[in-house]
Amino acid sequence: MEAFHFATTTDLSELSVHVKIDRLDGHQKPIPYSVLLKRPDLRHRASNTNPHSELYITAQIWADSKPLTVEVQTVYKSFKNNRIWNEWLPLPITYANLPGSAQIAITLWDLSPAEDKDSDRHAVPFGGTTIPLFEKDNTLRKGRQRCRIHRFKPADGLSNTTTPWVIPPARKRRDDAPQEHAVNEQIAEMERLEELLKKQEMGDIPENPWLDKLVFRKMEKIKDKAMAAEHAAIDRRKSQFNGANGTSGQDPEADLFYLDIELPRFDHSIVFTDMEYAPPPVSDIKLSSDSEIRLRPPPEVSFGPGIGTDDAEAGRLVRIYDPEIGRRANPAEDKHRELMRSQQTDSLDRDRRPNVHVRDKLYALIERGPLDDLTAQERDEIWKFRYFLSTRKRALTKFVKSVDWHNGNEARQAAPMLDKWAEIDVDDALELLGPQFDHPVVRSYAVERLKKAGDDELQLYLLQLVQALKYEAAGDGDDSSLARFLIRRATDSLALGNFLHWYLSVEAMDNSADQPEQYRMLFSKVAFDFNMELEKTAEGRERRMILKRQTELLTVLGNLAKQVRERGGDRPAKIERLKKALADPKNELVSFESLPLPLDPSVTICGIYPDDCNVLKSSLLPMVLHFRTTDNKKYPFIFKVGDDLRQDQLVIQIITLMDQLLKKENLDLKLTPYPILATGPNAGAFQFVPSMSLAAALDKHKGSLLSYLRANNPDDAAPLFVRKEAMEAYIKSCAGYSVITYLLGVGDRHLDNLLISPDGRFFHVDFGYILGRDPKPYAPQMKIAPQMIEGMGGMEHANYLTFKEYCLTAWSTLRKSSNLLLNLFALMKEANIQDIKVEREGSVRKIEQRLWLGKSEAEAGREFEKLIEESVGDRLAGVIDRAHAWAQWFKT
């Protein structure tokens, strides 16, 4: 037997299903006038007025009588002589996810001015066909296929479809006329030639160009004769049937049409293989010794149409009790570990030392990331040498993971070790506040470590610490060490109190379905306790009044923003209306008692300049205001209603943190983490940074960012005639934001949300897509536009090498703080943030993947440099930018 080479469908895990719509062949009989008199709407259908009318096609994957995907549609196309599409349709499913019963339902739609009642389209079914993707031997169909079209029927995709792609030939009978035998022979010959053609296309039959042309012409004639003969046979059978029954009318199958499609070809046969899933986990449910197992009565089973059995006994359910269903671990191993640890004494373990092999293994465990799980053997090794590891602060989190804190004996043995351990860093303390650590002793220890952090450092993590309140064991804020700590520190600090108030208020006001009621009650309780703590001192009461006045100010601004957006008029009229409202004495906005700005409490404001306001060109029409500070300066401020800014707030917080981490390593990349604050689930504010988008700068300076830098920072003696400080700020900020936006997976990058300030600082805005999500197909992983490199002098200039060096240095520096970044995002898993709630568990993994923690420093550096080069030379990104620019031009 010869070797049979094949691949499985699971091997095609990243390849989506495609089908090519080639052409439609057939003949349509004219509609008799007797039918048109009864159905005058038929004369307006496109196919009845023109034999080559415009048709469009939809395709959809079905399996087991259920649709698996949405429909995909061909582009509208006009035809002259033949209906030829020659278009590949990508279907939104991969071959690896196809079941063995998958089939493609293809429907041709005929344009009609009357709306179809079933489909709600201005089109009616011209015909349909359903073709299985796998043949009877479970191999994937490939190559050219010829599908029979069932007139006036949409493809149903059912298991017992009424629109099959092939109609089996009728069984030969003795009384069949010779004409019928001739027709069957012609059809069989046509099908035989088509099979030979497919074999040649697959390479099984060698090509002969001059002879193939003659064969193809002959095949076209045979196909036309076979179709004409089949059409005539259908007419004869219909006339015989009508004559025998005394009926007349239009037969839907009187029009004979075939649709030629093409499926992708592969070098080997593709065999269907079902996905192999891991066995279900077993239960950790503990039954009391005196509990009685009661079996519930069997559930009532409702069968669908056509499904069922006449034998009532055949459908009986057999109930079997298995006490280990759902258990996560082996109970025998759990009991063994418990006995071994209970027999081990501190006196023996205190002097225990590992050998060289075990020591190296333990050190490797310590260096693993916070998302890695420990095996039972690894947990036992860490417990056994806990005293030896207690001098290494990074080992504490692994030790905590190796303890069963729900076991009273283990918890009593492990708790004293926390105080004896070397003091951990803040990033490890944040990990101990995550959802997997619910024991109060562990969380209290983490809080004690946070107490040693300064207010500035604590403010960097405050957003995550508020979310960590969800993981407290009490669940309602009572007896929560973390809640008490935050309230105490916020009471002593104006800035911490300001941000804690707004973070809690936004979460408590979130009434969406993604925010459970218990969380709203929790944040409301903590906010109430914070206000009560402020009431205990005179200074605290004054600060509480400040928070109340901030709320009143933002409420007034929110009402003005809604009026500007909802009332009619063009943009100049809206701006004029806003100026009048700001200047209205009733609103008390021109001048008021000094008040710390909610966005930045270090700035004290005392009024608004009405004449300097503006309304931006955007669907939500955000307002640009200029506050007057107590030192008579202007503070530009954007207030937005109708958009949830919590995701942007998170990104800016992480950028601010990364900026601090880089500066600790003496690497100032001139980042611009502008302040942003969500003041409600659908409102927020952020600082307006005087700048210009790259699209606007390129438009103003004839497509050159270098010209923009020269115009704003001229220096005839400097290289490229740009002031040295401005060029340095531009190169550094480009490098910093390129690395940071890659790590965060920021998407939807185009020249309109890449900004540059007059002093050369480059920065990003609008973080509506993060963690690898992007509305555009084939978006680059790292956004480095060619225009950005041109601003440095081009790829041949020394500035480009400097840019790459800054990128690699920033990348290496941030990788060293990977634990901190991963722990911060782990605390945000339950946050009601758009791109996190799409895949809560996977959101942290996406950050981990972009840090490449499994690679060495040298290997990761080489790969990252390669990524930079690919991003700079990505031509597709330039096409996307031009498409976005055209879309914006059409909008205007």
C-alpha positions in Angstrom: 0.0 0.0 0.0 1.4 3.4 -1.0 2.0 6.1 1.7 -1.0 8.4 2.2 0.1 11.9 3.1 -2.5 14.0 4.8 -3.1 16.8 7.4 -5.8 17.3 9.9 -8.2 20.2 10.3 -6.8 21.0 13.7 -3.4 21.7 12.0 -5.2 24.6 10.2 -5.8 26.5 13.5 -5.1 30.0 12.0 -6.5 29.6 8.5 -10.1 30.8 7.9 -12.5 29.1 5.5 -12.7 30.7 2.1 -14.9 30.1 -0.9 -14.5 31.6 -4.4 -17.7 32.5 -6.2 -16.9 32.0 -9.9 -19.8 32.1 -12.3 -23.5 31.2 -12.9 -24.5 29.2 -15.9 -28.1 28.4 -17.0 -31.1 29.5 -18.9 -34.3 31.2 -17.7 -37.5 30.8 -19.5 -39.6 33.9 -20.1 -42.6 34.2 -17.8 -46.0 33.6 -19.5 -48.3 36.6 -19.8 -50.9 34.7 -17.9 -48.6 34.6 -14.9 -47.7 38.3 -15.2 -51.4 39.2 -15.2 -51.8 37.5 -11.8 -48.4 38.7 -10.5 -47.7 42.1 -11.9 -44.8 42.6 -9.4 -42.8 39.9 -11.3 -42.3 42.3 -14.3 -40.1 44.6 -12.0 -37.7 41.9 -10.9 -34.3 42.5 -12.3 -33.8 38.9 -13.6 -37.1 39.0 -15.5 -36.1 42.2 -17.4 -32.5 41.3 -18.2 -31.0 37.8 -18.6 -27.7 39.2 -17.2 -29.1 41.3 -14.4 -27.2 42.2 -11.3 -27.3 39.4 -8.6 -25.5 39.3 -5.3 -24.6 36.2 -3.3 -24.5 35.4 0.4 -22.7 32.5 2.0 -23.0 31.1 5.5 -21.6 28.1 7.4 -24.2 25.8 8.9 -23.8 22.6 10.9 -26.4 20.3 12.5 -29.3 22.5 11.2 -27.9 25.6 13.0 -25.9 28.6 11.6 -22.4 28.8 12.8 -21.4 32.2 11.4 -22.9 35.3 10.1 -23.5 35.8 6.4 -20.8 37.2 4.1 -21.8 38.9 0.9 -20.3 39.5 -2.5 -19.8 43.0 -3.8 -22.4 44.5 -6.1 -21.3 43.9 -9.7 -22.9 44.7 -13.0 -22.7 42.0 -15.8 -22.7 42.4 -19.6 -22.7 39.0 -21.2 -22.2 36.5 -18.3 -22.7 36.5 -14.6 -19.1 36.1 -13.5 -18.0 37.2 -9.9 -14.6 35.7 -9.6 -14.5 36.8 -6.0 -13.1 35.0 -2.8 -15.3 35.3 0.2 -13.6 34.8 3.7 -15.9 33.2 6.2 -15.4 34.1 9.9 -14.4 30.6 11.1 -11.2 28.6 11.0 -10.9 25.1 9.6 -9.9 23.9 13.0 -13.2 24.9 14.5 -15.4 23.3 11.8 -17.5 20.3 12.8 -17.7 17.3 10.5 -21.2 18.2 9.5 -20.3 21.7 8.4 -21.7 22.9 5.1 -21.9 26.2 3.1 -25.4 27.6 2.4 -25.1 29.8 -0.7 -28.1 32.0 -1.8 -28.3 34.1 -4.9 -30.5 37.3 -4.4 -32.5 38.9 -7.1 -33.0 42.6 -6.8 -36.6 43.6 -6.4 -38.3 47.0 -5.5 -40.7 45.1 -3.2 -39.4 44.2 0.3 -39.2 40.5 1.0 -41.2 39.7 4.1 -38.9 36.8 5.2 -35.5 38.5 4.8 -36.4 42.2 5.2 -34.4 43.0 2.1 -35.2 44.6 -1.2 -34.3 41.4 -2.8 -35.9 38.0 -3.3 -34.2 34.6 -3.5 -33.1 33.8 -7.0 -32.0 30.4 -5.9 -29.9 28.6 -3.4 -27.6 25.6 -2.9 -26.0 23.8 0.1 -22.7 22.0 -0.2 -21.0 20.0 2.5 -17.4 21.0 3.3 -16.4 17.4 4.0 -16.9 14.4 1.7 -18.2 11.0 2.9 -14.7 9.8 3.8 -14.3 12.9 6.1 -11.8 14.6 3.8 -12.1 18.3 3.0 -13.5 19.2 -0.3 -11.1 21.3 -2.4 -10.9 22.7 -5.9 -13.7 23.5 -8.4 -17.3 22.5 -7.5 -20.4 22.8 -9.7 -23.6 23.3 -7.6 -27.2 22.9 -8.7 -29.3 26.0 -8.0 -32.8 25.5 -6.7 -34.9 28.3 -8.1 -36.7 30.7 -5.8 -35.4 29.0 -2.6 -32.9 30.4 -0.2 -30.3 27.9 0.9 -31.6 26.4 4.2 -28.4 24.7 5.5 -30.4 22.0 7.2 -29.0 18.5 7.7 -31.8 17.2 5.4 -31.5 20.1 3.1 -34.1 20.9 0.5 -31.4 22.7 -1.6 -28.7 20.0 -2.1 -25.8 21.0 -4.4 -26.2 17.8 -6.4 -29.4 16.0 -7.4 -28.8 12.2 -7.6 -29.8 10.8 -11.0 -33.2 9.2 -11.2 -33.2 5.4 -11.1 -33.3 3.9 -14.6 -36.6 2.2 -15.4 -37.5 -0.1 -18.3 -40.2 2.2 -19.5 -37.9 5.3 -19.7 -37.8 6.8 -23.2 -34.6 6.7 -25.2 -34.4 10.5 -24.8 -34.1 10.1 -21.1 -31.2 7.6 -21.4 -29.4 10.0 -23.8 -29.8 12.9 -21.4 -28.4 10.8 -18.5 -25.4 9.8 -20.6 -24.7 13.5 -21.6 -24.9 14.6 -18.0 -22.6 11.7 -16.9 -20.1 12.7 -19.6 -20.2 16.3 -18.5 -19.5 15.2 -14.9 -16.7 12.9 -15.9 -15.0 15.8 -17.8 -15.3 18.1 -14.9 -13.7 15.5 -12.6 -10.8 15.3 -15.1 -10.5 19.1 -15.1 -10.3 19.2 -11.3 -7.6 16.5 -11.4 -5.6 18.6 -13.9 -6.0 21.7 -11.7 -4.7 19.7 -8.7 -1.7 18.6 -10.7 -2.6 15.0 -11.1 -2.8 15.3 -14.9 0.0 17.0 -16.8 -0.8 20.2 -18.7 -0.5 20.5 -22.5 -1.2 24.2 -23.4 -2.1 23.8 -27.2 -4.1 20.7 -26.7 -5.8 21.9 -23.5 -7.3 24.9 -25.5 -9.0 22.5 -27.9 -10.2 20.3 -25.1 -11.7 23.2 -23.1 -13.6 24.4 -26.2 -15.0 20.9 -26.7 -15.9 20.7 -23.0 -17.8 23.9 -23.2 -19.9 22.6 -26.1 -20.5 19.3 -24.3 -21.6 21.2 -21.2 -23.9 23.5 -23.2 -25.5 20.5 -24.9 -25.9 18.6 -21.6 -27.6 21.6 -20.0 -29.9 22.1 -22.9 -30.8 18.3 -22.9 -31.4 18.4 -19.2 -33.5 21.5 -19.5 -35.6 19.9 -22.2 -36.0 16.7 -20.1 -37.3 18.8 -17.2 -39.8 20.5 -19.5 -41.0 17.1 -20.8 -41.5 15.7 -17.3 -43.3 18.8 -16.2 -45.7 18.7 -19.2 -46.4 15.0 -18.6 -47.1 15.7 -14.9 -49.4 18.7 -15.7 -51.2 16.6 -18.4 -51.8 13.8 -16.0 -53.0 16.0 -13.2 -54.8 18.6 -15.3 -52.7 21.4 -13.8 -50.6 24.2 -15.2 -48.4 27.0 -14.0 -44.8 28.0 -13.5 -42.5 25.3 -12.2 -39.7 26.6 -9.9 -37.4 23.9 -11.3 -38.2 24.7 -14.9 -35.2 27.1 -15.0 -31.9 25.2 -14.8 -28.9 27.0 -13.3 -25.5 25.9 -12.0 -23.2 27.9 -9.8 -19.4 27.3 -10.2 -17.5 27.8 -7.0 -14.0 27.0 -5.9 -12.6 25.9 -2.6 -9.0 26.3 -1.5 -6.5 23.7 -2.7 -4.0 22.1 -0.4 -0.9 20.0 -1.1 -2.3 17.1 0.9 -5.7 15.8 1.8 -7.2 17.5 4.9 -8.9 15.0 7.2 -11.5 16.1 9.7 -10.3 15.7 13.3 -12.3 16.6 16.4 -10.8 18.8 19.0 -9.4 16.9 22.0 -10.4 18.5 25.3 -8.9 18.0 28.7 -10.9 15.7 31.1 -13.3 17.6 33.3 -12.0 18.7 36.7 -13.0 16.8 39.9 -15.0 18.3 42.8 -13.6 19.8 46.0 -17.1 19.7 47.6 -16.8 18.3 51.1 -19.8 16.3 52.3 -20.4 16.0 56.0 -20.3 12.5 57.5 -24.0 12.6 58.4 -25.2 14.0 55.1 -27.6 11.8 53.2 -27.3 11.6 49.4 -30.7 12.2 47.8 -31.1 11.6 44.1 -33.4 14.1 42.4 -36.1 12.8 40.0 -35.1 12.6 36.4 -35.6 15.9 34.5 -38.3 16.3 31.9 -36.9 16.1 28.4 -38.5 17.9 25.5 -37.6 16.6 22.1 -37.5 18.9 19.0 -39.5 18.4 15.8 -38.9 15.0 14.3 -36.8 13.8 17.2 -37.9 11.2 19.7 -38.7 7.6 20.2 -41.8 5.5 20.3 -40.3 3.4 23.1 -40.7 5.2 26.4 -38.2 2.9 28.1 -35.5 3.7 25.6 -35.3 7.3 26.7 -34.8 6.5 30.5 -31.9 8.3 32.2 -29.5 6.1 34.3 -28.5 8.0 37.4 -25.1 7.2 38.9 -23.7 8.9 41.9 -20.0 9.8 41.7 -18.6 11.7 44.7 -15.4 12.8 42.8 -17.2 14.6 39.9 -15.8 18.1 39.8 -12.8 17.6 42.1 -9.8 19.6 41.2 -7.2 17.4 42.9 -6.6 13.9 44.0 -8.1 13.6 47.5 -5.5 10.9 48.4 -2.6 13.3 47.5 -4.3 16.1 49.5 -4.5 13.9 52.5 -0.9 12.8 52.1 0.4 16.3 51.9 -1.6 17.3 55.0 -0.2 14.4 57.0 3.4 15.1 55.9 3.2 18.8 56.7 1.6 18.1 60.1 4.5 15.7 61.0 7.2 18.2 60.0 8.4 20.3 62.9 9.9 23.8 62.7 13.0 22.6 64.5 13.9 20.2 61.7 12.8 22.4 58.8 14.7 25.4 60.2 18.1 23.7 59.6 17.1 22.0 56.4 19.2 23.0 53.4 18.7 21.9 49.7 21.4 20.3 47.6 22.8 22.2 44.6 20.3 20.7 42.2 17.2 21.5 44.3 18.6 24.9 45.2 18.9 25.9 41.5 15.4 24.5 40.9 14.0 26.6 43.8 15.7 29.8 42.5 14.2 29.2 39.0 10.8 28.9 40.6 11.2 32.2 42.4 12.0 34.0 39.1 8.9 32.8 37.4 6.1 35.3 36.7 3.1 35.9 38.9 0.7 34.2 36.5 2.5 30.8 36.6 0.9 28.1 38.6 2.8 25.8 40.9 2.5 22.0 40.7 1.9 19.9 43.8 5.5 18.8 43.9 6.8 22.4 43.6 4.6 23.5 46.4 5.9 20.7 48.6 9.5 21.7 47.8 8.9 25.3 48.7 7.2 24.3 52.0 10.0 21.9 52.9 12.7 24.6 52.4 10.6 27.6 53.6 13.2 28.7 56.2 16.0 28.6 53.7 13.9 30.7 51.3 12.8 33.2 53.9 15.9 35.4 53.3 14.8 36.0 49.7 12.0 38.5 49.4 10.9 37.3 45.9 10.1 33.9 47.3 7.3 35.0 49.6 4.5 35.0 47.0 5.5 31.5 45.9 5.4 30.4 49.6 1.9 31.8 50.1 0.8 30.0 47.0 2.2 26.7 48.3 0.0 26.9 51.5 -3.6 25.7 51.7 -5.0 28.6 53.7 -8.3 26.9 54.1 -6.6 24.2 56.1 -6.5 25.4 59.7 -3.4 23.5 60.7 -1.4 24.7 57.6 -2.6 28.3 58.1 -1.5 28.3 61.8 2.0 27.0 60.7 2.4 29.4 57.8 1.1 32.7 59.4 4.2 33.3 61.7 6.5 32.8 58.7 5.1 36.0 57.1 6.6 38.2 59.8 10.0 36.4 59.6 10.3 36.8 55.9 12.5 39.4 54.2 10.5 42.5 53.5 8.9 42.3 50.0 8.6 45.0 47.4 5.4 46.8 46.5 4.8 44.8 43.3 4.7 41.5 45.4 2.4 43.1 47.9 0.0 44.0 45.1 0.0 40.4 44.0 -1.1 39.3 47.5 -4.1 41.5 47.2 -5.4 39.6 44.1 -8.4 37.4 43.9 -6.6 34.1 44.7 -5.5 35.3 48.1 -8.6 35.7 50.3 -7.2 34.9 53.7 -7.2 37.9 56.0 -3.7 37.2 57.4 -2.2 37.3 53.9 -4.1 40.5 52.8 -3.3 42.2 56.1 0.4 41.5 55.6 0.2 43.0 52.1 -1.5 46.1 53.5 1.3 46.5 56.1 3.8 46.6 53.3 1.8 49.2 51.5 1.8 51.4 54.6 5.5 52.1 54.0 4.8 53.5 50.5 4.7 57.3 50.1 1.6 59.2 49.0 3.1 59.8 45.5 3.8 56.1 45.0 0.5 55.0 46.5 -1.3 57.4 44.1 0.2 55.4 41.2 -1.5 52.2 42.4 -4.7 53.8 43.8 -6.9 52.8 40.8 -6.0 49.1 41.3 -6.3 49.2 45.1 -9.9 50.4 44.7 -10.6 47.5 42.5 -8.9 45.1 44.9 -11.6 45.9 47.4 -13.8 43.5 45.5 -11.6 40.6 46.6 -11.8 41.3 50.3 -13.3 38.3 52.2 -15.9 40.5 54.0 -17.3 41.6 50.7 -19.1 44.7 52.1 -16.2 46.8 53.3 -16.6 45.8 57.0 -13.5 44.5 58.7 -11.4 45.1 55.6 -7.8 46.0 56.3 -7.4 47.4 52.8 -10.5 49.6 53.1 -9.4 50.9 56.5 -5.9 51.6 55.1 -7.2 53.6 52.1 -9.5 55.6 54.2 -6.9 56.5 56.7 -4.3 57.5 54.1 -6.9 59.4 52.0 -8.0 61.3 55.1 -4.4 62.6 55.6 -3.7 63.5 52.0 -5.6 66.0 49.9 -4.6 64.4 46.6 -5.3 60.8 47.7 -8.6 61.8 49.2 -9.6 63.6 46.0 -8.9 60.6 43.7 -10.3 58.0 46.2 -13.5 60.0 46.3 -13.9 60.1 42.5 -12.8 56.4 41.9 -15.4 55.2 44.5 -18.1 57.5 43.2 -17.8 56.3 39.6 -17.9 52.7 40.6 -20.9 53.3 42.9 -22.8 55.1 40.1 -22.2 52.4 37.5 -25.6 50.8 37.1 -24.7 48.7 34.1 -25.3 45.0 33.9 -21.6 44.4 34.1 -21.3 45.9 37.6 -23.0 43.5 40.1 -25.1 45.1 42.8 -22.8 43.8 45.6 -19.9 45.8 44.2 -22.0 49.0 44.0 -23.0 48.5 47.6 -19.4 47.8 48.6 -18.0 51.0 47.0 -20.9 53.0 48.4 -20.1 51.7 51.9 -16.4 52.5 51.6 -17.3 56.0 50.3 -19.7 56.5 53.2 -17.0 55.5 55.7 -14.5 57.8 54.1 -16.9 60.8 54.5 -17.6 59.9 58.1 -13.9 59.8 58.8 -13.5 63.3 57.3 -16.3 64.6 59.5 -14.2 63.8 62.7 -11.9 66.8 62.3 -12.4 70.4 61.3 -9.9 70.1 58.4 -11.7 67.0 57.2 -15.1 68.7 57.2 -13.6 71.5 55.1 -12.2 68.9 52.6 -15.5 67.2 52.5 -17.1 70.5 51.5 -14.4 70.9 48.8 -15.4 67.5 47.3 -19.1 68.6 47.4 -18.3 71.8 45.5 -16.2 69.8 43.0 -19.3 67.6 42.3 -21.5 70.7 41.9 -19.1 72.3 39.5 -18.9 69.1 37.3 -22.7 68.7 37.5 -23.1 72.2 36.0 -20.5 71.5 33.3 -22.3 68.2 32.5 -25.6 69.9 32.0 -24.0 72.5 29.7 -22.3 69.8 27.7 -25.7 68.0 27.2 -27.3 71.3 26.1 -24.6 71.9 23.6 -24.9 68.5 22.2 -28.6 68.1 22.1 -29.8 71.5 20.9 -29.7 72.2 17.2 -27.5 74.5 15.2 -24.1 74.3 13.6 -20.8 74.3 15.5 -20.3 78.1 15.6 -23.8 78.5 17.0 -23.1 75.9 19.7 -19.8 77.7 20.6 -21.7 81.0 20.9 -24.4 79.4 23.0 -21.7 77.8 25.3 -20.0 81.2 25.8 -23.3 82.8 26.8 -24.0 80.0 29.3 -20.6 80.3 30.8 -20.9 84.0 31.2 -24.4 83.8 32.7 -24.3 85.0 36.3 -26.8 82.3 37.3 -24.2 79.5 36.6 -21.5 81.3 38.8 -18.7 80.1 36.5 -16.9 83.3 35.6 -15.7 83.7 39.2 -16.0 81.5 42.2 -14.3 80.7 45.5 -10.9 79.0 44.9 -11.3 75.2 44.5 -8.8 72.4 43.9 -9.2 71.1 40.4 -10.6 67.5 40.5 -8.3 66.5 37.6 -5.2 67.7 39.4 -5.7 68.8 43.1 -2.3 70.6 43.0 -3.9 73.2 40.7 -6.3 75.7 42.4 -8.9 77.3 40.1 -11.2 80.3 40.8 -13.1 80.9 37.5 -13.5 80.2 33.8 -12.7 82.4 30.8 -15.9 82.3 28.7 -14.5 83.8 25.5 -11.8 81.1 25.3 -14.1 78.2 25.2 -14.5 75.9 22.2 -16.4 72.9 21.0 -14.4 70.2 19.2 -15.3 68.5 16.0 -16.5 65.2 17.3 -19.7 63.1 17.5 -19.9 63.8 21.3 -18.9 67.5 20.9 -16.6 67.7 23.9 -16.1 71.2 25.4 -12.7 72.9 25.7 -12.7 75.2 28.7 -9.9 77.4 30.2 -9.9 77.7 34.0 -8.4 80.7 35.7 -6.0 79.6 38.4 -5.2 81.5 41.6 -1.9 82.7 40.1 -3.8 84.1 37.0 -2.8 81.4 34.6 -4.9 79.5 32.1 -5.5 75.8 32.6 -6.9 74.2 29.4 -9.5 71.5 30.2 -11.7 69.2 28.1 -15.0 68.0 29.5 -16.7 65.1 27.7 -20.2 63.6 28.3 -21.5 60.4 26.7 -18.3 58.4 26.8 -16.8 56.1 29.4 -13.2 57.3 30.0 -12.2 54.7 32.5 -10.2 52.8 29.9 -8.3 55.9 28.9 -7.8 56.7 32.6 -6.3 53.2 33.1 -3.9 53.6 30.1 -2.7 57.1 31.2 -2.2 55.8 34.7 0.0 53.0 33.4 1.9 55.4 31.1 2.5 57.6 34.2 3.8 54.6 36.1 6.1 53.6 33.2 7.4 57.1 33.0 8.3 57.0 36.7 10.0 53.5 36.2 12.1 54.8 33.3 13.1 58.0 35.2 14.3 55.8 38.1 16.8 54.4 35.6 17.8 57.9 34.5 15.9 57.5 31.3 13.6 60.5 30.7 11.8 59.9 27.4 9.8 63.2 27.5 6.5 61.4 27.8 3.2 63.4 28.1 0.9 61.5 30.5 -1.7 64.2 30.6 -4.1 64.0 33.6 -7.4 62.3 33.0 -10.3 61.6 35.3 -13.6 59.7 34.8 -16.2 61.6 36.8 -19.0 59.2 36.0 -19.7 56.0 34.0 -20.3 58.2 31.0 -18.5 61.4 31.7 -15.0 62.6 32.3 -12.4 65.3 31.9 -8.7 65.6 30.8 -6.1 68.2 30.4 -5.9 69.9 27.0 -2.3 69.8 25.8 -1.5 72.5 23.1 -0.6 70.3 20.2 -1.4 69.3 16.6 -2.2 65.9 15.1 0.3 64.5 12.7 -2.3 64.5 10.0 -2.8 68.3 10.5 0.9 69.0 10.8 1.6 67.1 7.6 -1.2 68.8 5.8 0.1 72.2 6.9 3.7 71.5 6.1 3.4 69.7 2.8 3.7 66.2 4.2 6.9 66.7 6.3 7.1 66.5 10.0 10.7 67.8 9.8 9.4 71.0 8.3 7.0 71.3 11.3 9.9 70.9 13.7 12.0 73.4 11.8 9.1 75.9 11.8 8.6 75.7 15.5 12.2 75.2 16.6 14.5 76.8 14.1 18.3 76.7 14.5 20.5 77.2 11.5 23.5 75.9 13.3 21.9 72.6 14.5 21.7 69.4 12.5 18.7 69.3 10.2 18.2 73.0 11.3 16.1 71.9 14.3 16.9 73.1 17.8 18.8 70.3 19.6 16.4 70.1 22.6 13.3 69.8 20.4 14.8 67.1 18.2 16.0 65.1 21.3 12.5 65.4 22.8 10.9 64.2 19.6 13.2 61.2 19.2 12.8 60.2 22.9 9.1 60.6 23.0 8.6 58.6 19.7 10.7 55.8 21.2 8.8 55.8 24.5 5.3 55.8 23.1 6.2 53.2 20.5 7.3 50.8 23.3 4.5 51.6 25.7 1.7 51.4 23.1 3.1 48.0 22.0 3.1 46.6 25.5 -0.4 47.8 26.2 -1.6 46.6 22.8 -3.1 50.0 21.9 -5.1 49.8 18.7 -6.9 52.1 16.2 -3.7 54.1 15.6 -3.8 56.6 12.8 -2.3 60.0 12.1 -5.3 61.8 13.7 -4.7 60.4 17.2 -0.9 60.8 17.1 -0.1 64.3 18.3 3.0 66.5 18.5 3.5 69.6 20.5 5.4 72.7 19.4 8.4 71.8 21.6 8.8 68.5 19.8 7.1 66.1 22.2 5.2 63.3 20.5 2.3 61.5 22.2 -0.8 59.4 21.7 -4.4 60.1 22.6 -7.7 58.2 22.3 -7.3 54.8 23.8 -10.6 53.2 22.8 -8.8 49.9 21.8 -6.2 48.2 24.0 -4.9 44.7 24.7 -4.5 43.9 21.0 -8.0 44.8 19.9 -8.2 46.9 16.7 -11.2 47.8 14.4 -8.9 47.7 11.4 -7.8 44.4 9.8 -4.0 43.6 9.6 -3.2 46.4 12.0 0.6 46.6 12.9 1.6 45.5 16.4 3.7 48.7 16.8 2.7 52.0 15.3 5.8 53.6 13.7 4.6 55.6 10.8 7.1 56.5 8.0 6.2 60.2 8.6 7.6 59.8 12.2 10.9 58.5 10.9 11.0 61.3 8.3 10.8 63.8 11.1 14.1 62.4 12.5 15.8 62.8 9.2 15.0 59.4 7.7 16.3 55.9 8.2 19.8 56.8 6.9 20.3 59.5 9.5 22.0 58.9 12.8 18.8 60.0 14.6 17.1 56.8 13.5 19.8 54.7 15.2 19.4 56.8 18.4 15.6 56.2 18.2 16.2 52.4 18.1 18.6 52.6 21.0 16.1 54.4 23.1 13.4 51.8 22.1 15.6 48.9 23.1 16.7 50.6 26.4 13.1 51.4 27.4 12.0 47.9 26.4 14.7 46.3 28.6 13.9 48.6 31.5 10.2 47.9 31.5 10.7 44.2 31.2 12.5 44.3 34.6 9.2 45.6 36.1 7.1 42.9 34.5 5.8 41.6 37.8 4.5 45.0 38.8 2.7 45.6 35.5 1.2 42.1 35.5 0.0 42.4 39.1 -1.7 45.8 38.3 -3.6 44.4 35.4 -4.5 41.3 37.4 -6.2 43.5 40.0 -8.2 45.1 37.1 -9.6 41.8 35.8 -13.1 42.4 37.4 -13.2 46.1 36.4 -16.0 47.3 34.2 -13.6 48.4 31.4 -14.5 47.8 27.8 -11.5 45.8 26.5 -10.9 44.0 29.8 -14.3 42.6 30.2 -14.2 41.1 26.7 -11.7 38.5 28.0 -11.1 39.0 31.7 -8.7 36.1 32.3 -6.9 36.6 28.9 -6.3 40.4 29.4 -3.4 39.8 31.7 -2.0 37.1 29.6 -1.9 39.4 26.6 0.4 41.8 28.5 2.5 38.8 29.5 2.8 37.7 25.9 4.0 41.1 24.8 6.7 41.1 27.5 8.2 37.9 26.1 9.1 36.6 29.6 10.0 33.2 28.3 13.0 34.6 26.3 16.4 35.7 27.5 17.4 39.3 27.6 19.6 39.0 24.5 17.0 37.0 22.5 14.2 39.3 23.5 16.3 42.3 22.4 17.0 40.8 19.0 13.3 40.0 18.5 12.2 43.4 19.5 14.7 45.1 17.2 13.3 43.0 14.4 9.8 44.1 15.3 10.9 47.7 15.1 12.3 47.2 11.6 9.1 45.4 10.5 6.9 48.1 11.9 8.9 50.9 10.1 8.7 49.0 6.8 5.0 48.0 7.1 3.4 49.3 3.9 0.0 48.0 4.9 0.0 50.4 7.8 0.4 53.3 5.4 -2.5 52.0 3.3 -4.7 51.9 6.5 -3.6 55.5 7.3 -4.6 56.7 3.8 -7.9 54.9 4.0 -8.6 56.5 7.4 -7.7 59.9 5.9 -10.1 59.4 3.0 -12.9 58.3 5.4 -12.4 61.5 7.5 -12.4 63.6 4.3 -15.7 62.1 3.2 -17.2 62.8 6.7 -16.3 66.5 6.4 
